């Protein structure tokens, strides 16, 4: 029987907490709260890997857009999920910052990033984590393990941008220059990162052409290039073959940016690995088990090959 989503929970849920605590440890109910998440591949990735691990693993979408709700509903949705016996939730746009005041504890990474994409319900507490940054780092180390990190340029300073910038600096980026359509946002993130990584040089850039001309690598962390927002996030003539290029967009898996970079002979990294590894890390938090990351990646690739809705 399919469990109801939090939005369907009655005003006075009659869930026996003791009965829930005595439920089989091999059964997990998790979900994703966000807006416009109908195309998310997270449910398929989580449920398939849960099955491979021998678990009864149910992953539900809780789509604010589909339910005609806004951020004001987040406290009730979180409470309902807790009462209905959810083991945890993934959190995506536009809730990653708004969820923080509703939590009891934060991991060090989530606190530093000021964003949460994974909430674990454990021992009566709501514990916030961030697996976006770790997902990007693992994907980068897998796909671009030996590229130079002396001078890195990043496009995008939003929630995802904060996570991947943190990852880049954690992996040893020496100079990181940030660009965003909102210059003040880039400056604010640069200031936070500079305090967190004093050995590196982090700044908001003024000339993208100049920064890229001297850069070893480019990280793209904006929505441009997604199926619903096609196109390039920068003039193609600013790319050069000495750049490595990492994109966080995964649908389509080969964005216009990556196609342009490939044509120049650049080493490239798609957003697929980040999508997989953030899911793998979230599953570990939810279950305490170690998912098979390569198996999840193979399943992810098969999902991308399915016809679009």
TIPA-579720 format. One record per atom (N, C-alpha, C, CB): z, x, y. Coordinates in steps of 0.001 Angstrom, whole numbers, plus 500000, padded with zeros to 6 digits. Each point is the difference from the previous one (the first is absolute). Last residue first. Glycine has a CB too. Layout:
<atoms>
ZXY ...
</atoms>
This chain:
<atoms>
478876509211512945 500153498540500056 499123499436501093 502350500167499143 496348504374498185 500846499528501086 500041498488499985 499455502026501374 499757500920494081 499294499382501141 500978499519501044 498148499310498489 503277504853498493 499801498567499805 499308499415501214 502035499868498528 499438504698501121 498652499755499504 499723498522499752 500052502253498979 504235499482502373 499049500178501092 498572499677499578 501499501741500942 501998498244495864 500114498855500897 498997500091501140 502419499810499417 497997503795497583 499303498884499353 500058498756500881 500557500948497733 501802502854503663 498558500232500100 499221498849499371 500399502481499954 504275497457499599 499613499769501397 498488500164500169 502266500809500774 499617500371495120 499943498550500149 499563499626501416 501804499744498260 498896504780500850 498822499531499270 499853498481500134 500241501919498378 503607500029503467 498808500370500773 498737499511499308 501199502013500894 502921497468496916 499900499067501122 498741500291500813 502515499798500087 498456503171496503 499594498715499430 499853498949501095 501164500581497849 500507503610503351 498576500104499684 499479498710499389 500269502458499660 504386497901501306 499188499948501216 498507500064499706 501874501069501218 502351497049496058 498968500988499730 498989499943501147 500320499801497462 505068498848502999 498659499522499669 499052501161499725 500399497973501407 505023501712498119 498941500825500577 498636499452499586 501515502027499971 503532495396500869 499118500618499020 498909500788500713 500473498146498357 502846499016503750 500676501185499504 499185500735498950 502152498891500484 496822496950502264 500321499965498568 500850501166499510 497891498800499706 500601500441505014 500332498686499464 500570500070498581 498203499048501432 500205504923500702 501195499496500694 500436498669499404 499293501174502112 496723500658496331 501128500820499542 501304499528500634 498455501959499696 497545496056501742 500361499553498654 501186500788499450 497616499346499608 500531502006504512 500732498745500145 500446499475498637 498689499477502079 498574504342498023 501344500324500495 500843498742500178 499068502018501152 496429497434497585 500731500695498926 501439500289500441 497840501038499169 499218497221504032 500362498977499014 500812500608498864 497929498709500578 500318504128502648 501079499233500627 500452498896499054 499091500504502306 497292502110496269 501277500704499921 501118499287500741 498731502100499803 496754496080500198 500541500117498645 501410500592500013 497666500271499120 499931499449504925 500295498651499524 500652500045498628 498073499109501323 500379504939500473 501198499538500713 500399498616499513 499358501364502014 496613500419496338 501167500685499450 501289499557500659 498556501933499488 497236496418502138 500397499464498703 501250500634499431 497643499533499603 499730501406504583 501329499393500054 500481499467498671 499527499432502321 497060504899498158 500014498567500304 501436499490500048 497746499717498903 500017505284502070 501000499295499201 500000498544500417 501418502085499752 495246502862500666 500517498702500430 501002499421499010 497855499604501186 499062505021500818 500844499533498906 500686498726500477 500365502370499083 494796499101502938 501456500094500139 500688499631498682 499809499447502461 495312500587498825 500562500956499061 501494500197500120 497842501097500049 499035495774502231 500103501310500657 500530501079499062 500372498822502156 499278496630496467 498638500433500337 499984501372500654 499355497617500268 504781500218498800 499360500485498772 498609500562500300 501291498302498657 500979499561504841 500596501307499705 499385500608498740 502141499262501095 496593496371500091 499497500946501002 500514501409499729 499894498145501683 501752498407495620 498586500207499720 499391501011500972 499852497660499103 504578500948501579 499889500910498864 498546500258499627 502204499182499174 498642497720504296 500480501330500383 499829500989498850 501649498949501580 497430496507497663 498930500627500783 500398501408500427 499264497739500810 503196500667494825 499801499441501342 498828500691500688 502457499455500163 499187499757494736 499280501027500754 499634499390501351 499080501118497872 503436496142499443 500581501278499624 499297501164500700 500637499016497789 499708496022504503 499375500660498855 500581501392499740 497920498712500480 505199499875500128 499075498916499685 499039499835501161 501720498836498551 501841504401501434 499510500070498624 499060498854499623 502102501158499435 500316502106504918 499334498742499643 499485500109498566 499342499566502428 502637504114499921 500967499159499291 499411498642499626 501834501162501226 496001504100499394 500015498638500518 501059499205499253 497544500125500612 500860505340500524 500785499102499151 500087498636500672 501339501941499062 495714503075501131 500195498676500579 500729499108498999 497913500263501410 500851505327500105 500266499065498909 500356498662500658 500811501859498380 496012502101503925 501115499045499948 500188499458498585 499573499381502398 496844503542499104 501219500749499721 501237499104499960 498951501978501080 496531496498500033 500164500248498570 501257500792499659 497545499936499820 502151496599504358 499299501240499647 500399500396498579 499934500756502439 500246494837501634 500308500561498685 499238501301499793 500419497694499089 498954499545504744 501229500805500111 500421500592498658 500717498556501904 495531498375498747 499666501379500370 501240500889500165 497960499113501126 502220496111497985 499734500797498804 499702501461500340 499130497941498885 504172498740503894 498583500379499998 499710500968498846 499897499677502513 504083496977496647 499728501076500966 498501500277499994 502316501030499662 499701495773497390 501068500049500996 499795501060501076 501508499183498242 494818497663498749 500624501323500097 501087500001501063 497859501076499254 500370494505497665 499599500933501042 500737501317499915 499482498074501431 501791496454497108 499105501107499646 499693500902501191 499012498555498236 504504497734500221 499857500735501265 499090501203499784 502299499254500762 498791497784495669 500012499035501095 499843500655501368 501437498552498599 498740504086497426 498897499061499811 499907499010501158 500260500238497524 501905504403503711 500284498987499001 498824499032499918 502488500218500412 497711503184502870 499364500394498752 500307499051498862 500118502332500763 503306498260503266 498542500093500113 499395500544498702 500209500357502494 504618499093498604 499307499048499126 498477500094500033 501924498526500336 501302505843500367 499804498747500729 499275499032499060 499908501196502281 501299503718497130 501044499019499683 499906498780500909 501482501858499216 496131503218499022 499681498736500653 500986498932499549 497562500637500141 502060505066500270 500593498870499295 499676498740500782 501868501436499043 496097503936500608 500104498737500716 500608498955499084 498010500582501434 501591505352499073 499938498735499287 500206498804500898 500805501178498017 498852503454503440 499677500190498584 499781498667499299 501331502112500001 497923499003505518 500849499521498911 499495500416498622 500612498085501439 497532502469503241 500876501084499546 500781499645498740 500184500727502358 496821496194499748 499211501233499946 500823501148499432 498655499219501963 503335496555498967 499277500056498732 499187501276499860 499904497523500006 502465501664504048 500943500142498893 499271500145498672 501675498657501276 495772500488502650 500566501348500008 500916500224498801 499853500021502498 498345495654498098 498931500959499718 500550501419499922 498356498497501151 504506497983500194 499741499988498559 498937501024499629 500628497577499915 502888502286504226 498564500133499742 499767500073498503 499649501182502203 504725498142499353 499283499438501143 498491500036499800 501876500715501466 502923499065495123 498829500698500519 499370499294501186 499610500865497731 505597499667500261 498966498986500184 498818500686500664 501700498094500192 501822504624496574 499714499516501350 499004498849499949 500451502292500935 502738501772496161 499479498635499927 499782499498501425 501196499557497784 499985505076499007 499626499606501353 499320498636499912 499739502433500764 504233500051495911 498585499708500223 499763499713501479 499775499089497651 504584501716500634 499237501219499724 498503499805500229 501742500650498340 501589495775502088 499988500940501133 499181501263499753 502224499129500584 498249495804497604 499372501202499430 499879501063501090 498713498605498302 503368497274502703 500250500006498552 499480501270499343 499873497512500003 499404501649504649 501437500155499769 500312500146498517 500450498661502061 495137500425499150 500350501340500450 501489500269499795 498134499913501680 500138495762497438 499662500967498959 500375501425500403 498138498502499280 502449498025503876 500897499794498860 499746501052498913 500071497526500508 497033502427503226 501346500433500376 500984499872498852 499511499326502330 496095499052497096 500006501465500059 501385500527500345 497592499975500684 501698495384499456 500075500498498622 500036501522499979 498770497965499193 500656499995504985 501328499692499470 500151500533498582 500104497953501443 495683502419500645 500981500895500618 501396499776499443 498617500033502065 497909497084496578 499780501340499457 501029500980500551 497551499506499770 502464496210502028 500482499956498613 499826501357499335 499428497556499859 498846501798504445 501465500086500048 500593499975498601 499987498877502233 495313500549498388 500426501384500211 501514500140500014 497915500388501286 498757496146496310 501146499883500906 500589501398500172 500492497583499277 495977502189497933 499463499194501100 501074499735501048 498361498935498424 502063505534498767 500132498570499739 499380499248501176 502124500342498615 498931504997498975 499205499176500906 500163498541499594 498333501882500386 504090503465498736 499873498570499749 499170499313501073 502202500045498845 498769505085498665 499633499352501253 499661498551499716 499148502172500968 503520502368496707 499520498643499780 499758499346501353 501254499827497800 499776505248499549 499702499348501269 499395498638499699 499641502228501179 502038500076495167 500607500828501033 499807499416501397 499617501981498548 500877496006496146 499103500047501161 500685500751501145 498911497808499308 502924501167496090 499825501296500643 499006500075501129 500608500879497883 501298495370499275 499190500877499143 499669501333500665 499045497964498950 503348498642503363 500826500359498838 499257500964499083 501154497775500132 496539500353503508 500948501025500456 500912500439498865 499926499036502310 497063497489496790 499250501212500326 500927501131500427 498058498583500676 503799497119498539 499582500655498769 499286501312500289 499811497768498902 501375499528504720 501211500557499387 499635500762498732 501389498117500948 495198499481501015 500316501170500820 501246500700499467 498959498892502009 499791497055496031 499143501095499551 500199501248500850 498340498327499186 504200497782501908 500284500422498630 499146501192499591 500626497653499444 498687500267504762 501285500690499990 500300500554498611 500823498499501840 495365498784498670 499824501314500601 501280500814500007 498207499044501394 501857496453497216 499388500856498980 499815501413500529 498834498011499017 502826498905504095 500926500151498891 499461500892498897 500878497769500541 496651503200503873 500782498809499673 500923500254498831 498163498577500859 498364504246501495 501424500312500132 500859498762499780 499429501836501598 495160500531498027 500868498888499648 501461500404500020 498172499055498619 498176504565500506 499656498802500759 500888498862499523 497601500776500318 502812504944499538 500190498688499390 499613498899500972 501840500922498574 497591504812500218 499849498916500968 500180498683499269 498433501376501445 502996504164497695 499632498682499485 499939499001501152 501070500524497765 499407505019500820 499718499137501150 499436498673499494 499566502015501499 502178501161495334 500403500647501243 499829499071501200 499366502204499012 499927497444495958 500743499028500797 500436500581501343 500781498932497885 495313501777497662 500855500559501052 500633498897500844 498560502050500052 500198497244494641 499343500064501309 500951500579501045 498564498017499392 501900500958495618 499976501367500534 499336500110501366 499955500794497671 500651495053499535 501199500819499782 500039501339500717 500108498906497855 497639496218502024 499676501118500893 501120501046499910 498693498457501574 501434497645495582 498592500042500357 499564501166500863 500093497611499819 504511501648498587 499121499825498845 498544500248500376 501616498347499039 501727501684504268 500209501162499135 499123499940498757 502342500158500836 497608496161502099 499440501168500667 500117501230499099 500593499017502248 501444496979496356 498547499878499931 499327501240500591 500204497493500148 504456502181500168 499601500228498610 498483499926499858 502189499047499212 499620499970505035 500222501407499654 499541500294498570 501946500069501592 497945495460499986 498960500814500617 500152501460499586 499897498409501945 503436498645496615 498725499681499359 498865500834500556 500816497697499610 503420502569502372 499988500733498735 498709499725499243 502507499894499893 498164497783504133 499856501430500272 499926500792498703 501238499712502157 499438495606497565 498693500299500598 499825501503500167 500023497789501198 503957499832497224 499184500747499042 498600500259500537 501317498989498142 503994499633503516 498629500125500465 499233500855498997 500707499763502436 504042496758497647 499352501283499714 498627500021500662 501249500218497800 503861496751502116 498637500225500460 499510501412499718 500397498306501753 503365497859496253 499820501417500292 498537500262500333 501922500616498472 502127495374500915 498572500140500266 499768501428500486 499728497511500572 504425500233496159 499534500637501225 498474500012500066 502070501415500031 500859497103496231 500288499164501161 499538500582501321 501913499165498752 497183503014497038 501452499910500194 500359499236501269 500252502159498784 494833498608501339 500831500646498984 501469499892500384 498128501588499437 496345497546502052 501219499206499935 500855500561498865 498827497910500917 497098504395502262 500633499826498696 501246499135500156 499112502238499212 496060498787503656 501399499567500058 500487499769498586 499680498942502277 495997503590500677 500566499651498697 501467499656500180 498360501505498798 498881499992504788 498976499274499242 500493499593498614 498251501259501253 503519500355504115 500346499755498595 498841499278499337 502478499892500536 498879503336504218 499150499010499342 500369499930498522 498121500419501655 503377502903501647 500170498731500694 499123498907499436 500590501262502021 500139503604496765 498706499437500369 500121498713500799 499063501035497968 504824501228500361 499283500939500856 498689499401500511 501034501895498731 501527495636498160 500711500091501278 499244500909500966 502194499612498822 496204500030496787 499771498741500722 500679500036501365 499840498760497813 500902504879499319 498623499972500470 499719498739500802 499319501361498026 504909499193499882 499840500946501105 498591499929500583 501712501499498946 499998494065498834 499837501366499522 499814500907501209 498979499212497804 503794496256502739 498668500579500091 499992501367499331 499554498742502141 503535496202497885 499907501453499945 498542500417500147 502054500128498529 499209495317501982 501346500578499970 499971501517500044 500768498025498716 495561498178503471 500368500785498826 501404500574500124 497596500550499662 499688496983503643 500422499064498964 500507500716498749 498345498364500885 499668503765503085 501321499437500334 500561499060498928 499351500194502381 496215501740496929 501085500981499990 501364499404500383 498300501727500561 497154496142499338 500894499807498858 501253500874500094 498006499425498611 498300500749504565 500853498816500179 500990499812498869 498160498951501255 498449504481498662 501096500321500912 500974498834500111 498481501532501275 497782497939495904 500635501257499597 501140500435500917 497830500650499033 498890495336500880 501443499878499757 500745501314499792 499472497837499024 495720499962501548 500596500658501179 501517500137499905 498132499087501349 499109502674495175 499754499497501355 500171498484500041 498413501908500440 504062499911495424 498849500561500703 499849499332501357 498863500499497812 504599500323497509 499897499467501356 498798500642500676 502511499618500139 499841499341494575 499234500887500860 499804499278501332 498816501118498014 505361498005498479 498816499573500733 499281501195500599 501094497811500498 502797500703495228 499653500707501224 498715499461500592 501154502028499145 501277496022497150 500556501347499929 499709500801501261 499740499929497528 500868494522501922 499039501094500136 500728501337499902 498501498558501441 503410496783498357 500069501026498961 498931501064500067 501002498300498625 500198497816504338 499157499624498874 499925501078498929 498695498602501555 503701502045502541 500636498922499246 499202499600498767 500992499197502121 497226504057500850 501235500511499414 500636498940499106 500351501498501997 495925497265500525 499606500898498914 501230500531499270 497928500639501275 502776496770502579 499525499184498885 499609500860498813 499209498286501621 502040503850502394 501150499352499367 499579499188498782 501143499912502221 495458502015500386 500771501049499337 501189499397499248 499298501647501779 498113495495500888 499252500430498827 500758501064499210 497879499466501204 503891499032502915 500116498975498960 499261500401498735 500208498267501771 499469504607502035 501375499950499475 500164498981498867 500808500684502260 494858499593499919 500359501136499146 501438499960499494 498344501317501256 499076495680501885 500352499542498653 500536501117499113 498261498258500229 500047502393504257 501271499277500078 500464499525498624 499405499281502321 496304502835498482 501129500911499762 501349499295500036 498641501813500989 497482494894497885 499945501214500799 501238500840499716 498654498828501794 498036497064495581 501300500454500490 499789501228500880 501181499092497937 495768498135499021 500099499610501408 501389500272500556 498266498252499611 499756502871495979 501106499043500088 500196499465501415 501088501183498105 495614502119500974 499682498867499136 501057498908500086 498798501555498475 501955502472503909 498830499312500527 499686498753499176 499105502190500844 504354500711497744 500376499247501196 498832499197500541 501691501744500536 499162499830494370 499083500238501103 500364499114501194 498185500627498363 503482501481496863 500653499072500920 499317500211501350 502266500026498732 496728501225495679 499683500143501424 500749498929500788 497711500964499459 503810501249495613 499489498866500771 499652500401501429 501370498469498585 499617503454496043 499880500453501394 499301498904500786 499910502458499321 502758498723495603 499279499018500812 500041500430501461 500567498147498367 500398503705496291 499991500410501402 499119499042500778 500384502424499382 502014499066495762 499506498710500502 500110500106501512 500717498636497903 498622505754498830 500848499147500823 499358498631500193 500909502028501165 497524502291496681 500736499092499131 500914499054500747 499884501725498279 496841501592503405 501354500547499787 500860499095499128 499834501125502210 495785497585499076 499844501242499245 501349500646499680 497781500334501099 502120495839501684 499653499644498622 499876501241499132 498818497961500832 501825502715503746 501206499435499400 499765499629498552 500700499151502227 495635502228500280 500827501137499596 501329499519499410 498928501416501793 498170495260499838 499368500705498883 500862501171499538 497741499326500863 503666498243502947 500140499215498781 499379500697498795 499990497942501390 499684504089502975 501374499923499524 500092499283498657 500778500012502369 494986500200499786 500463501331499599 501392499935499397 498601501018501799 499560495002499988 499300500414498783 500484501363499510 498008498678500735 503732499636503392 500427499198498845 499357500463498698 500313498074501537 498334504137502556 501338500334499498 500428499134498817 500584500728502297 495328499183500597 499902500368498593 501362500337499397 497699500841500441 500566495790503885 500791501154499557 499831500244498493 501660499540501844 496466496880501210 499178500969499287 500756501203499472 498165499265501412 503914497140501157 499329499394498861 499171500971499186 499965497929501281 503039502360502849 500053500911498855 499297499438498763 502145500876500900 499180497793504064 498619500260499630 499870500918498813 499398499660502339 505222500755499557 499081499003500540 498561500365499647 501605499513501882 503435501416495536 499124500493501047 499095498884500461 500084502316499055 503487499236496638 500019499186501210 499127500659501053 502319499149499473 498313500985494844 499483500656501201 500038499012501152 498515501521498624 504318499135496265 498995499359500825 499601500844501185 500891497833499287 501887501609495359 499875500674501299 498890499311500796 500805502227499024 502283497659496107 499321499103500927 500001500670501367 500688497916498684 500186503466495711 500051500306501435 499174498988500781 500316502446499496 502062499016495293 499335498967500776 500181500271501486 500361498337498148 501684504082498138 498561500239499923 499198498976500790 500353501014497769 504432498975501603 499664501096500903 498509500298499975 502279500953499657 500053494150499340 499489501200499355 499611501049501021 499201498614498102 504559497981503385 498630499893499522 499542501328499418 499522498232501714 504711500699500507 500004500193498554 498599499898499408 502314499084499934 498593500223504687 500419501373499730 499980500295498511 501413499959502053 497653495640499456 498927500926500366 500368501425499641 499321498476501851 503893498222497551 498942499849499007 498862500966500294 500619497587499679 502805502177503426 500468500656498787 498927499928498919 502383499431500586 496851498327503508 499902501453500156 500428500726498730 500427499741502448 497393495376498181 501265500555499523 499898501514500023 500447497971498543 496977498135504438 499806501113499093 501352500589499648 497723500480500970 500343495583501877 501060499944499003 499783501076498951 500278497537500392 498347501460505152 499598500414498670 501184500017499044 498166501351501007 500659496204503606 501242500377499336 499680500425498563 501349498395501460 495044500584501280 500939500383501052 501326500452499413 498899498387501551 496775502291495418 500669498886500644 501007500485501014 499668498639497960 495777504113500782 501385499840499588 500652498815500709 500132502464499569 495338499486500924 500135498742499288 501449499710499616 497683500304499148 500922503740503008 499687498929500938 500163498629499351 498418501533501181 502147502512496277 501125499682500872 499708498828500917 500663502374499906 496680497543495565 500112500983501071 501175499626500871 497522500458499964 502323498228494756 499589499584501337 500120501132500988 500704497688499481 498177503032495226 501137499829500897 499513499577501369 501313501716498730 496333497282496367 499899500804501218 501161499711500934 497511500021499779 502269499747494707 500000499144501187 500000500888501232 501229498146498776 
</atoms>
